[in-house]
Structure formats: C-alpha cells, structure tokens
Amino acid sequence: MRARGADILAEVVGFAMTSDAADIVMPSQQGAERAITGALTDAGLSPSDVGYINAHGTGTAANDKTECAAVAHAFGTHADRLMISSTKSMHGHLIGGTGAVELLACIMALRDGIIAPTVGYEEPDPECALDVVPNVARDAKVTAVLSNAFAFGGLNAVLALRAA
C-alpha cells in the first residue's frame, strides 16, 4: 500500500465472531462477551489498550443492557475508563451496511482523535454505568478501538483496529 502511495487509514489487528443462536431476537451476554474477548486475543491487545468501542447499540433495552454487561465483564476495571458510543443514534440502523459506517467512526477516532457521541441521551441507565459519550463528540487520543456488530439470531462480530 505504501509503495503505491495509499493513505493507510488504520490497521485491522483482530477479529472474532460467535454464534449463540439461542433466540432470533434476544441477545446473549456470553456470546457478545466471547466475541469481544476473542477479538482482543486475536489482536494481541489487553483491555487497557483499547480506548473506544463503537457499540452495536440499537437503543433497545434488551440489546443495550446485554452489550453493556458484556463490555463491563470483558473489560473489567478498565471499563470505567473506556469510551463507548452508538453512532446508530445518528445514522440509524442500516441493516447490512451498518458495520461499514460504524467502522468509519472507529477510523475517525484513531486518525482524528474524535469520538462520535451517542446523541439523544437523556438520562443514565443504572444498568449501564459506562461512559457513553453523551450527545457531544469528544476529542480524545486513542490508539486501539473495537467495533461491535451483533445481528439477529445471535451472530456477534467484533473488529479490533489500531492506529496506522
């Protein structure tokens, strides 16, 4: 890529996918957590290396609580210092195209130091005590990020990226 003068946007350093297939619409914390920890392992990253997660974050009570619990458990004490947001709050759910758009937010975080917000955030959920970057984008230097994509039927995919 460098030989042809391409601008390297980010490096994909890890990936994991799980399938829990227990229910077509009810997410599984364990499936999401296994995908998150699998991507970290594949990337050779520790939880403390990650500064931002673009959450699947559909805004449904079942999905958001499950994803928050999976992130909290997978990241342990580092979850308190981790920024997480759902860009679906701005662009909506694009079905098959969502992961690609969310990947752009991850690249923007790595390259430009801009963490996309979760817009429309009105009050904290006591079952999701994470930094959801409420309503306003944030300037923050991050060197590693995750992009979560969780689909109907229990398919969970997580990409790990690092700054180029």
C-alpha positions in Angstrom: 0.0 0.0 0.0 2.7 2.4 0.9 4.5 1.6 -2.4 1.5 2.9 -4.4 1.1 6.0 -2.2 -2.0 4.8 -0.4 -3.0 6.6 2.8 -3.3 3.9 5.4 -6.3 4.7 7.5 -5.9 2.1 10.3 -4.7 -1.4 10.8 -7.2 -4.3 11.3 -5.4 -6.3 14.0 -8.0 -8.7 15.2 -11.4 -10.2 14.6 -13.7 -12.7 16.3 -17.2 -14.0 15.6 -19.5 -16.1 17.7 -22.9 -17.6 17.2 -25.1 -18.4 20.1 -28.3 -18.9 18.1 -30.5 -19.4 21.2 -33.1 -16.8 20.2 -33.7 -14.9 17.0 -34.1 -11.5 18.7 -32.9 -11.9 22.3 -29.1 -11.2 22.6 -26.8 -13.3 24.7 -24.3 -11.6 27.0 -22.0 -14.6 26.8 -22.0 -14.6 23.0 -21.2 -10.9 22.8 -18.5 -11.2 25.5 -16.8 -14.1 23.8 -16.7 -12.1 20.5 -15.2 -9.1 22.4 -12.5 -11.2 24.2 -11.8 -13.2 21.1 -11.1 -10.1 19.1 -8.8 -8.8 21.8 -7.0 -12.1 21.9 -6.7 -12.3 18.1 -5.3 -8.7 18.1 -2.9 -9.3 21.0 -4.4 -6.4 22.9 -5.2 -6.2 26.6 -8.4 -4.5 27.7 -6.3 -1.5 28.8 -5.0 -0.9 25.3 -8.5 -0.1 24.0 -9.7 3.5 24.3 -13.0 3.4 22.4 -15.7 1.0 21.4 -18.3 1.7 18.7 -21.2 -0.3 20.2 -23.8 -2.2 18.3 -26.1 0.0 20.5 -29.5 -0.4 18.8 -31.2 1.6 21.6 -33.4 -1.4 22.7 -33.4 -2.2 26.4 -32.5 -5.9 25.8 -29.6 -5.2 23.4 -28.1 -2.2 25.3 -28.2 -3.9 28.7 -26.7 -7.1 27.3 -24.0 -5.2 25.4 -23.2 -3.0 28.5 -22.9 -6.1 30.7 -20.7 -7.9 28.1 -18.3 -4.9 27.8 -18.2 -4.4 31.6 -17.3 -8.1 32.1 -14.8 -8.4 29.3 -13.0 -5.2 30.2 -13.2 -5.5 34.0 -11.9 -2.4 35.8 -10.8 -0.8 32.6 -14.5 -0.5 31.6 -14.6 2.6 33.8 -12.0 4.4 31.6 -13.4 3.2 28.3 -15.4 5.4 25.9 -18.3 3.7 24.2 -20.9 5.2 21.9 -23.5 4.2 19.5 -23.4 6.0 16.2 -26.7 4.4 15.2 -28.2 7.2 17.3 -27.2 9.5 14.3 -27.4 7.3 11.2 -30.0 4.8 12.1 -29.8 1.0 11.6 -28.6 0.4 8.0 -29.0 -3.4 8.4 -26.1 -4.9 6.4 -24.4 -1.5 5.8 -24.2 -0.6 9.5 -20.9 -2.2 10.2 -19.2 -0.4 7.4 -20.5 3.0 8.6 -19.6 2.2 12.2 -16.1 1.3 11.1 -15.7 4.8 9.7 -16.4 6.2 13.2 -13.7 3.9 14.5 -11.2 5.1 11.9 -12.1 8.8 12.6 -11.4 8.1 16.3 -8.0 6.6 15.5 -6.9 9.2 12.9 -8.5 12.4 14.0 -9.0 11.9 17.8 -12.7 12.5 17.5 -15.0 10.2 19.4 -18.5 10.2 18.0 -21.3 10.7 20.5 -24.4 8.9 21.4 -27.0 11.5 20.6 -30.4 11.7 22.2 -29.0 10.6 25.5 -31.3 11.9 28.2 -30.7 10.1 31.5 -28.3 7.5 32.8 -29.3 3.8 32.9 -28.2 2.4 36.3 -27.7 -1.0 34.5 -25.2 0.6 32.0 -22.7 2.6 34.0 -20.3 3.1 31.1 -19.1 6.4 29.5 -21.4 6.5 26.6 -20.0 9.9 25.3 -23.4 11.6 25.6 -24.7 14.0 23.0 -21.4 15.8 22.1 -18.4 14.5 20.2 -15.2 14.3 22.3 -11.6 15.0 21.4 -9.5 12.1 22.7 -6.4 10.3 21.6 -6.9 6.6 21.2 -4.6 4.0 19.7 -6.8 0.9 19.6 -10.6 0.6 19.2 -13.3 -2.1 18.8 -16.3 -2.1 16.5 -19.1 -4.4 17.7 -21.7 -5.8 15.3 -24.3 -8.1 16.7 -27.1 -9.5 14.5 -30.4 -11.3 14.7 -30.0 -15.0 15.6 -27.1 -14.5 17.9 -24.4 -13.6 15.4 -21.7 -11.5 17.0 -18.7 -10.0 15.2 -16.1 -7.7 16.6 -13.2 -6.0 14.8 -10.1 -4.6 16.6 -8.3 -1.8 14.9 -5.1 0.1 15.8 -3.8 3.4 14.6 -1.7 3.1 11.4 
